[in-house]
Amino acid sequence: MSPGKLWTKQPRNRTRLSLGLVREVRSAGSQGVARTRLTHTVYNQKTLAVKAAEAQNDQAERIGKVTPEALANMQALHSWEDCEEAVLDGVLDGTHILEISNAGGELSDLIRDMYSDFEAGSEKCTKRVDHRMHRDRIIRHSQAFDLQMPALTRSYLEWNHAQASTPARGHFAERVEAEDLGNGLSAGTWRVHVVDVFRAEKVNLVISADDSYIASALVRQGFMPCSPIRPSVAITINALELYRVARLRSPHFSIQAFVKTICDLQGVAFRRYLSCQFSIALNLYLNILNGVEALVMEALSRTSNDWCLQHACPACTYELKDEPRLKFKILYAMDGNDSLKRILRHIVEDEDSHELPTTQKVPTTRYLSREFVDSFAQSAPIQSTSKDVETGDENPCAGRWKNMDEQKTKQTWGVYDETGIFLAVCRHGMSLLIADMVQSGELAKYPIAVVSRLMKVFGADLGGGYDIGCQFSTTLAKSVIGKDVEQNRHTCLVPAFHGHAHRQLCQLSHLMVYTEGLGLEDLETCERMFSKSNALASSLRYASAFHRQQAINAYFSHNDAYEVYASISNFIYSNYKQALLIIPDCEFVLLSLKCELGVTADTEFTTWLQEERNYLEGLEMEPLNETLQMEYWRALVNLEASKKDLDLKSALWDVTTPSDLKDYATYTHKTWKAETARRHAVEMYNKDLRIVQDLEKALVVAWIFELSKMNRAGAGYKMRKHIAKVLQVCSSAICIALEQYNTAACAMDPPHRILKWDEVVEYAFIAEFNLLRDAQQDMSQRPWATPAGRSAMDHYFKLLRAREEIEHLEVEACRLLTYLRDEERFLDESEQQARALHPPLAHQIACYCSIHSCFTSQHLKCLHDITKLPGYKGSLSFGESVRMGPGESASKPHVIILPSLINTVCSQLMDSDDIDTQENLEEEEEEEEEKEETSRMVLEVLDATIYESTT
């Protein structure tokens, strides 16, 4: 075998049966060379019967020549279960006739019997007797690695430290000889097949006397074993690290694709068990990395359950002494995403899950457990003093969002177990919490669990953006944490992009530009995160529950460290620059508009906003669909009846001549009575007409306010398209309302101007709609309803938010600058302390420091550029952190070395029969191929039978 090739066994050459035809195979000789020729002769039922009779006669003649002892042996052989294949061959060559009909279920019985016979026969033919189930083997496999994990972690620390202190070399270019290992003490050698990216060969690895296990000896030399006890194949750590980083950068890159790439590079055929071996080595490698990270965090005294969440983002969480107090301590966004689904594995006859068991857990505090989330599922709402709860008003936006509809969010496809994730991120993009949405849609329990955990860790004054924040504030107040939400002053916000899809009355209370203390933040961070994380979907659809969480956690951890953290300073710089550009522009425009409107105090704009809110609240709230339909229908019926009565009273005509006039008083009373009835009919008609117009106005006017958002200055193309898409849902209702308005306008005396739909969608300001002037309350002349007034309000509130953003960014810039200084000093001193105690661990602390320190110069440059911006008047200086506890960046480091890092030699604790050798994996693959071959054989038998029955 070539040393540069992967060892692979050649597939067995099995005779394949042709589909659709029963052919006779004959051998012929040509020039002394045996040759097999296939003849395409199709035997019908009659020919098969003749050949069966001939075969039986030949068999009787042969039996007559056989001795009685040989005949008994033949009959005993015939009764053996493994002769079933010969019987099937007899069916194909016509020796035996297979009777199949659809009347009594013989077809299903045949298939069932063939598969059961195959299972029974395959167990007797298996070379290795193994009574274990696959689930048992996986459990014992994981347990074996878990027992060796401390030794494997120590070996990796030593190998990684040695790699950093010596020049990089290939595994096959130069290997350390046996006498150079373990101070000359060797426990022997172990032959293993080592696979790298460009090369694979069998090598003899030296087992040092200090090695606890064979697996730890391999790890010490840079190889990850594929079996815990007696590994025969190992993958180089460099190859595993290459794939780990490549998958984090491109989540589409699967294990099978990488293994096939290695096979192509080395010129060998791909086999499925190679992916299995690579997956085992990769899982072991990731577990070792998690163990190393735990050792580093333990050495730095950063082991509390909430430490990672409390220090997720330096700009949000690294509080300084004497810094300005912000309205919102932390601004975060949360939302659900249904792309990262996972198929639920179960047997057809059993509805319960059939997932393979595992003892492995994802070592992260970012994930909320299912038990914690479910604790908020069935909890009954309690009374709250919230204003929204007391009024009991229905949310006007409830019909617009699917995640407001309980009937939709509680249902999902039964084929999935996890139907997605619910994510919470800070305003800079750092992931805070993740929860799996399990066999449901976006239920309220997920955001409630997130809010509960965040309030427990960060306390009061949190602001959370949620696309249904208006409705969720009511839900949160009624939940079991309603009192805590009120005491901690938690605020539910609506993101900017989603906010314009809410009703106008909702926008006045929750829209970003009207929310005090929010700055220029749009809280649409989740949407940007999901646009990148959706690349994980294809590789997670059929993964196990553990591997799915492992991949999701690894992706967001890598994204936080190498993408979000790297862009924090640029985020501060870009927002600072944007705010400095907005302030002078808004001040100039606002000054001219105030002169035009005669506004002397800025408080008038707040008064105008309250007047607009009062006006919209005065319009009748949109009732339930059934109530609105019945009320509107009843008003139209009354209007129609009044119109008919008016027409009838107006059509009365009485002709009286002087000759007919006998009693003048009687005719005078009759005339007065008819006139009174006509006047009453006119009054009743006008009353019913006003009721119909008010119902139409309540629908149309509120939507006209939202249509004005379409052409608002500064609205981008995507936002206008988003608003138009949402409004299109009710466009038919608006068209009907406009048609009914035009009908009423024509009936009025004098007639009013008719509106067209093309005019409506082109209007930029609500004052251009004659609907408002024709209403009972003329709002068109109010200052806040004029074009100049609305433009002044927009510029005024935008100016306020820009100034607030400057205050936020100055605080965040000082936090980031101080964090960079304190964290670098803390980690440098920790590394120096660990170097004297445990050099391999000190190297890992240095690696932990390098993840963030590589972006320090970039951060310092951006912070320096902020001070050079035109109009900058702030002060960028170092501060002092309020946190001085153990493990904090501003504290004095005290490195802790765990006793598990002390090397202790242990004996093998597992039986060698539990290993998965190369031969075992090949036998399993051959068993799968035999099952597939049996399936093909069944199809061929059925095809031959069906063909004969139709000819």
Secondary structure, 3 states (H helix, E strand, C coil): CCCCCCCCCCCCCCCCCCCCCCCEEEEEEECCEEEEEEECCCCCHHHHHHHHHHHHHHHHHHHHCCCHHHHHHHHHHHCCHHHHHHHHHHHHHCCCCCCCCCCCCHHHHHHHHHHHHHHHHHHHHCCCCCCCCHHHHHHHHHHHHHHHHHHHHHHHHHHHHHHHHCCCCCCCCCCCCHHHCHHHCEEEEEEEEEECCCCEEEEEEEEECCCCCHHHHHHHCCEEECCCCCCCEEEEHHHHHHHHHHHHHCCCCCHHHHHHHHHHHHCCCCCHHHHHHHHHHHHHHHHHHHHHHHHHHHHCCCCCCCHHHHCCCHHHHCCECCCCCCCCCEEEEEEEECCCCCECCCCCCCCCCCCCCCCCCCCCCCEECHHHHHCCCCCCCCCCCCHHHHHCCCCCCCCCCHHHCHHHHCCCCCCECEEEEEEEEECCCCEEEEEEEECCCCCCHHHHHHHHHHHHHHCCCEEEECCCHHHHHHHHHHCCCHHHHHHCCCEEECCHHHHCCCCHHHHHHHCHHHCCCCCCCCCCHHHHHHHHHHHHHHHHCCCCHHHHHHHHHHHHHHHHHHHHHHHHHHHHHHHHHHHHHHHHHHHHHHHHHHHHHCCCCCHHHHHHHHHHHHHHHHCCCCCCHHHHHHHHHHHHHHHHHHHHHHHHHHCCCCCCCCCCCCCHHHHHHHHHHHHHHHHHHHHHHHHHHHHHHHHHHHHHHHHHHHHHHHHCCCCCHHHHHHHHHHHHHHHHHHHHHHHHHHHHHHHCCCCCCCCCHHHHHHCCCHHHCHHHHHCCCCCCCCHHHCHHHHHHHHHHHHHHHHHHHHHHHHHHHHHHHHHHHHHHHHHHHHHHHHHHHCHHHHHHHHHHHHHHHCCHHHHHHHHHHHHCCCCCCCCCCCCCECCCCCCCCCCCCCCCCCHHHCCCCCCCCCCHHHCCCHHHHHHHHHHHHHHHHHHHHHHHHHHHHHHHHHC
